[in-house]
């Protein structure tokens, strides 16, 4: 008795809308790649990034910034 209602046909996208969707998808892929493959530091500190976690400790001296 309860039959699902058919979805109305979608309106065709304009070329500008298609281009915008393609550009957004490309930006999403680039952002995901940058997030999953961070650049390696040369002679960098071990452990979590001190800038991100709010303090820097070097030779027993901690400084907050």
HELIX and SHEET records of a PDB file:
HELIX    1   1 UNK A   15  UNK A   36  1                                  22    
HELIX    2   2 UNK A   50  UNK A   53  1                                   4    
SHEET    1   A 2 UNK A  55  UNK A  58  0                                        
SHEET    2   A 2 UNK A  61  UNK A  64 -1                                        
END                                                                             
